[in-house]
Amino acid sequence: MGKKKSNVFTLIDEDDEYFSSKAEEALKEIFSRYDKDGDQCLSDNELDDFAIGCNGKPFDKASVSEIKECFDCSEDKEWLTIKGFMEMYYMQTISEPAETWKDIEKHGYDRQCNLIKNNNNEENKIEEPKIDEIKN
């Protein structure tokens, strides 16, 4: 008998031992919100903004040092790279998936990793075309 598929969405794909494609997409989108200059790294200020967005306060110095020691950072400035961000979330997810879900949901995603709220906490809605824009 084969494995019975669960209806519960998982962040980690058991076959690939990495994030599901939707979870990876959501986390990368969250990273991009804080990467204000688009350099694929979170500066110390951007990392603080990320921590505030998740936990309501910046990381303490010990946590920042641990992040920089354990995860991929740029060589020149020691800023957390997108690769390091994904490494950080992978480690968190395999040990404390509820924390990753909390962060994902706080950034407007549902339990299927669909974005349901934008940065302004407004629900995403598909705009209906205006009557005068509809052509027969």
C-alpha positions, 0 to 999 in steps of 0.5 A: 500500500502506498503512502496516504497523502495528507491534506495538511500543507507542509513547508518542507518537501519530504522528497527534496528535503527542502522547502516546498516551491510555494513556501520558498516563493513566500519566504523569498518574497518576504525577504524582498520586502526588507531588501530595500536596496535590492542587493540580495542582502539584508544590511544590519538595518534591514535585518532589524526591520525584518526582526521587528516585522516578525517579532516586534523588536530588533534582534539582540547583538548576540542573535545578530552575531549568531546569524552572521556566524551560522548563515551565508553572509556577504564577504565584504559587509557581512550582511545576510544573503538571500541564501543565508536567509533561506538557510536560517528559515530551513533550520528554524522550520525543521526544528520549530515549524510553528515559528516559521508559520507564525512569521509567514502568516504575520506577513500576510500568507495563509496556511497554503502559502498564498498571499492574502494580504499585501504590505498594508494589511489590506486583503488582495482582491482581483479588481473587477473591470469597469463597465466602460472598459469592457468591450463586446 
